[in-house]
Amino acid sequence: MISPSRKVPVAIAWPAALMGAEIEERHFQQIAAVDSAISVRDISAIVRKEIEVRAKGGPRTQGEKRLIRQLDRHFNEAEVIFGYNLPPRFVTRAPHLRWVQWCGAGIDKLVDDGSLHSDVAFTNAGGVMSVSIAEFIMAQILVLTKRVREIFHRVDQHQWSKAGLGHSDLRGKTVGIIGLGHIGREVARLAKAFGTRVIAVDKVILSLYSPMPDVDQLLPLEKLPYLLQQSDYVILTVPLTPGTTRMIGEPQFKLMKPEAYLINTSRGKVVDSAALLRALKERWIAGAAIDVIDPEPLPPEHELWSLPNVVITPHCAGYSMRIIDNEVSFFCENLRRYLAGESLLNLIDKKAGY
């Protein structure tokens, strides 16, 4: 329980460049209204400027040095940070920091820069974007199944021709979900509505899950080969960890059906990109929809762009127009819990890395 006699400095670093929209005054008012003990400061713009300075490299101007010192002062004051895409090792610049609410589900950036090796509590936004991402996954599945890319190409060429455009149906197909977290469970619910058979693998002990009517078979991760062999659509919804890095490579692609599709909205490094390219070019699989890729962004000259059996989107599956409202509402609930001394939602397991 926070003493009513002290203020809790909360720093907001909203990633507009990533999320596509600016946080608004009404959101700051919503956060401030959680408790009178809160002191809210928007450091979004200065964080973005420092990241630009660091990306530029080379000697820093006096103005750039002042910018970094200014951000140091903000970090020094903060007890709570609500943000994303923060400077590397920012926790070392924030001696009073106790909790970070990360504006995203994936925390691989925090793992990579060592920020998790601190006493600071981290929570993520797992579940906040699950509906949006799951709907996006279903859209990708339909684009591939109904050959929408080819149809639109003919339309763009002003060609009224349906020759050779016979497409398939989802009903009766098997959807295999790798990782049954918030997004995976929502995908299962939507896929089941299309009349598909749903199987899933997850590393978490199966008994932790309540009965799931939308999943026909829930299996341990060791049964991944079975899922790959059975599935018409392989959906990746796992976090990036040492155990999931390149978990889909040449051996896994060769287990998949020649008519199967891979859908990846998790992280690019979960898939071996060289093996993916070969699998698509040599038709080991029918195609893929990738919202994430390694490297990211995908270079304009990369061969994947020109393949007819791949649908590429620029890591935008979670970019719902409601994302800011959803993120802020989730943060406010966690902030209320923090001030009350209650357990935080989506607390990161630092050993597991998610």
C-alpha positions in Angstrom: 0.0 0.0 0.0 1.4 3.4 -1.0 1.5 6.0 1.7 -0.9 8.8 0.9 1.7 11.4 1.9 4.0 10.7 -1.0 3.8 11.1 -4.8 4.5 8.2 -7.2 6.3 9.5 -10.3 5.0 7.7 -13.4 6.8 8.3 -16.7 4.9 7.6 -20.0 7.0 6.7 -23.1 4.4 5.9 -25.7 5.8 4.4 -28.9 3.8 6.3 -31.5 6.2 5.3 -34.3 5.4 1.7 -33.6 1.7 1.9 -32.6 0.8 4.3 -35.3 -1.0 6.9 -33.1 -0.2 9.4 -30.4 -1.4 9.0 -26.9 -3.9 11.8 -26.1 -4.6 14.1 -23.2 -7.6 12.1 -22.2 -5.4 9.1 -21.7 -3.1 11.0 -19.4 -6.2 12.2 -17.5 -7.4 8.6 -17.2 -4.0 7.5 -15.8 -3.9 10.5 -13.4 -7.4 9.7 -12.2 -6.3 6.3 -10.8 -5.1 7.9 -7.6 -4.2 11.3 -6.4 -0.8 9.9 -5.3 0.3 9.7 -9.0 2.5 12.3 -10.7 2.4 11.7 -14.5 5.1 12.9 -16.9 5.1 12.4 -20.6 8.7 11.6 -21.8 7.6 10.0 -25.1 9.1 12.7 -27.4 12.5 12.9 -25.6 12.8 9.1 -25.6 12.3 9.0 -29.3 14.8 11.7 -29.9 17.5 10.0 -27.8 16.9 6.7 -29.7 17.4 8.6 -32.9 20.7 10.2 -31.6 22.0 6.8 -30.5 21.1 5.2 -33.9 22.9 8.0 -35.7 26.2 7.2 -33.9 29.3 9.3 -34.2 30.2 12.3 -32.0 27.4 14.0 -30.2 26.6 17.6 -30.4 26.2 19.8 -27.3 22.4 19.8 -27.9 22.3 16.0 -28.1 24.3 15.7 -24.9 21.9 18.0 -23.2 19.0 15.8 -24.5 20.6 12.7 -22.9 21.1 14.5 -19.6 17.5 15.7 -19.6 16.3 12.1 -20.1 18.7 11.0 -17.4 16.9 13.4 -15.0 13.5 11.9 -16.0 14.7 8.4 -15.5 16.2 9.3 -12.2 12.8 10.5 -10.9 10.7 7.7 -12.2 9.3 4.9 -10.0 7.0 3.5 -12.7 7.4 3.5 -16.5 4.7 2.8 -19.0 6.4 2.4 -22.3 8.1 0.5 -25.1 11.2 0.8 -27.3 13.2 2.5 -24.5 16.9 3.1 -24.8 19.1 0.0 -24.1 19.8 -0.6 -20.4 17.5 2.2 -19.4 17.0 0.5 -16.0 20.6 1.4 -15.0 19.7 5.1 -15.4 16.6 4.8 -13.1 17.7 4.1 -9.6 14.2 4.6 -8.1 12.5 2.5 -10.7 10.3 -0.3 -9.3 8.0 -1.4 -12.1 7.8 -1.2 -15.9 4.6 -1.8 -17.8 5.7 -2.9 -21.3 3.5 -1.8 -24.1 3.7 -5.1 -25.9 3.6 -8.8 -25.4 7.1 -9.7 -26.6 9.9 -8.7 -24.3 12.9 -9.9 -26.4 14.3 -6.4 -26.4 14.5 -6.4 -22.6 16.1 -9.9 -22.7 18.6 -8.8 -25.3 19.8 -5.7 -23.5 19.9 -7.3 -20.0 17.2 -5.1 -18.5 15.6 -8.2 -16.9 18.7 -8.7 -14.8 17.6 -6.2 -12.3 15.3 -6.0 -9.3 12.7 -4.0 -11.3 9.3 -5.8 -11.8 8.2 -6.1 -15.5 4.7 -6.7 -16.8 3.7 -7.0 -20.4 0.6 -6.4 -22.4 -0.1 -10.1 -23.1 -3.8 -10.5 -23.9 -4.4 -6.8 -24.7 -3.9 -7.3 -28.4 -4.9 -11.0 -28.6 -8.3 -10.3 -30.3 -6.7 -8.0 -32.9 -3.8 -10.4 -33.7 -6.0 -13.5 -33.8 -8.4 -11.8 -36.3 -5.4 -10.8 -38.3 -4.2 -14.4 -38.3 -7.6 -15.6 -39.6 -7.4 -12.9 -42.3 -4.0 -14.3 -43.4 -5.4 -17.8 -43.5 -8.3 -16.7 -45.6 -6.1 -14.7 -48.0 -4.0 -17.8 -48.6 -6.9 -20.2 -48.7 -9.1 -18.1 -51.0 -6.1 -17.0 -53.2 -7.0 -13.4 -52.5 -3.5 -12.1 -53.5 -3.8 -13.6 -57.0 -7.4 -12.4 -57.4 -6.4 -8.8 -56.4 -3.5 -8.9 -58.8 -5.8 -9.6 -61.7 -8.2 -6.9 -60.5 -5.3 -4.4 -60.4 -4.5 -5.4 -64.0 -8.2 -4.7 -64.9 -8.6 -8.4 -65.9 -12.0 -10.0 -65.4 -10.9 -13.6 -65.4 -11.5 -16.4 -63.0 -9.6 -19.1 -65.0 -7.4 -21.1 -62.7 -8.6 -19.3 -59.5 -10.3 -22.3 -57.9 -9.8 -22.0 -54.1 -10.2 -24.2 -51.1 -12.5 -24.2 -48.0 -11.5 -24.0 -44.4 -14.2 -26.4 -43.1 -12.7 -29.8 -42.4 -9.1 -28.6 -42.4 -6.7 -28.9 -39.4 -5.3 -25.8 -37.7 -2.2 -26.5 -35.6 -1.3 -23.8 -33.0 2.1 -23.7 -31.5 1.8 -21.8 -28.2 -1.5 -21.6 -26.5 -1.3 -18.3 -24.7 -3.8 -15.4 -25.0 -3.4 -15.2 -28.8 -3.3 -18.9 -29.4 -6.6 -19.5 -27.5 -8.3 -16.7 -29.4 -7.2 -18.2 -32.7 -8.5 -21.6 -31.6 -11.9 -20.0 -30.8 -12.1 -18.3 -34.2 -10.8 -21.3 -36.2 -13.3 -23.6 -34.6 -16.1 -21.3 -35.8 -15.0 -22.1 -39.3 -15.5 -25.8 -38.8 -11.8 -26.7 -38.5 -10.1 -29.3 -36.4 -7.8 -27.6 -33.9 -4.8 -29.1 -32.3 -2.2 -27.3 -30.2 1.1 -27.8 -28.5 2.4 -25.9 -25.5 5.3 -26.3 -23.0 3.1 -25.4 -20.0 1.8 -28.4 -18.1 -1.5 -29.3 -19.6 -3.3 -29.6 -16.3 -2.9 -25.9 -15.8 -5.5 -25.3 -18.6 -9.2 -25.6 -17.9 -11.2 -27.6 -20.4 -11.0 -26.0 -23.8 -13.9 -26.8 -26.1 -12.2 -25.0 -29.0 -9.1 -27.3 -29.0 -9.6 -30.9 -30.1 -6.2 -32.0 -29.1 -3.9 -30.2 -26.5 -0.5 -31.8 -26.5 3.0 -31.2 -24.9 5.6 -29.5 -27.0 7.3 -32.9 -27.6 4.4 -33.7 -29.9 5.4 -30.8 -32.3 6.3 -33.3 -35.1 2.8 -34.8 -34.9 1.2 -31.3 -35.1 3.4 -30.4 -38.2 2.4 -33.6 -40.0 -1.3 -33.2 -39.2 -1.8 -29.5 -39.9 -3.0 -27.7 -43.0 -2.2 -24.4 -41.2 0.7 -24.1 -38.7 0.2 -21.0 -36.5 3.1 -19.6 -34.5 2.0 -17.7 -31.4 5.0 -18.4 -29.1 7.3 -15.9 -27.3 10.9 -15.6 -28.5 13.1 -17.4 -26.0 16.3 -19.5 -26.3 14.0 -22.6 -26.6 11.8 -21.1 -29.4 14.6 -19.5 -31.4 14.6 -21.1 -34.9 12.3 -23.8 -33.6 10.9 -24.1 -37.2 13.7 -24.9 -39.6 14.4 -27.4 -42.5 13.5 -30.6 -40.5 10.2 -29.1 -39.4 9.3 -27.8 -42.9 9.9 -31.2 -44.3 7.5 -32.7 -41.8 4.7 -30.4 -43.0 2.3 -31.3 -45.7 3.1 -30.0 -49.2 -0.3 -28.3 -49.2 0.2 -26.7 -45.7 0.7 -23.1 -44.9 2.9 -21.4 -42.2 1.5 -18.3 -40.4 3.9 -16.4 -38.2 2.9 -13.4 -36.1 5.2 -14.1 -33.1 8.8 -13.2 -33.8 10.9 -13.6 -36.9 13.7 -15.5 -35.2 11.3 -18.3 -34.3 11.7 -19.4 -37.9 14.9 -20.1 -39.8 14.5 -17.6 -42.6 16.9 -19.4 -45.0 14.9 -22.6 -44.5 11.7 -20.7 -45.0 12.9 -19.3 -48.3 13.9 -22.8 -49.5 10.6 -24.3 -48.3 8.7 -21.7 -50.3 10.8 -21.8 -53.5 11.0 -25.6 -53.6 7.4 -26.0 -52.6 8.0 -28.1 -49.5 5.0 -26.2 -48.3 2.2 -24.5 -50.2 2.9 -21.0 -48.8 3.3 -18.7 -45.8 2.0 -15.5 -44.3 4.6 -13.7 -42.3 4.0 -10.6 -40.2 7.4 -10.9 -38.7 10.7 -12.0 -40.2 14.5 -12.1 -39.5 15.9 -9.7 -40.5 13.3 -7.0 -39.7 12.5 -4.8 -41.6 12.9 -7.1 -44.6 15.3 -5.5 -47.1 13.6 -4.3 -50.3 15.9 -6.5 -52.4 15.1 -9.7 -50.4 14.0 -12.6 -52.5 10.9 -13.3 -50.3 9.2 -10.2 -51.7 9.0 -11.7 -55.2 7.6 -15.2 -54.3 4.0 -15.7 -55.3 3.2 -18.1 -52.4 4.0 -15.7 -49.5 2.0 -12.9 -48.0 4.1 -10.3 -46.2 2.9 -7.7 -43.8 5.1 -5.2 -41.8 4.7 -6.5 -38.2 1.3 -4.8 -37.9 -1.0 -7.6 -36.7 -1.7 -5.9 -33.4 -2.2 -2.4 -34.8 -5.9 -2.1 -34.0 -7.3 1.4 -33.9 -8.3 0.6 -30.3 -4.8 -0.3 -29.2 -4.2 2.9 -27.2 -7.4 2.7 -25.3 -6.9 -1.0 -24.5 -3.2 -0.5 -23.4 -4.1 2.5 -21.2 -7.0 0.7 -19.6 -4.8 -2.3 -18.8 -2.1 -0.1 -17.4 -4.6 1.7 -15.2 -5.8 -1.5 -13.7 -2.2 -2.6 -13.0 -1.4 0.8 -11.6 -4.3 0.5 -9.2 -3.0 -2.9 -8.1 0.5 -1.5 -7.7 -0.6 1.3 -5.5 -2.8 -1.0 -3.4 0.0 -3.5 -3.0 -1.8 -6.2 -4.9 -0.4 -8.8 -7.4 0.3 -7.3 -10.8 -1.3 -8.8 -14.0 1.1 -10.3 -16.6 4.1 -10.3 -14.3 7.1 -11.5 -16.3 8.9 -14.6 -15.2 12.5 -13.4 -15.6 14.0 -17.0 -15.7 11.6 -18.1 -18.4 11.9 -14.8 -20.4 8.2 -14.2 -20.9 
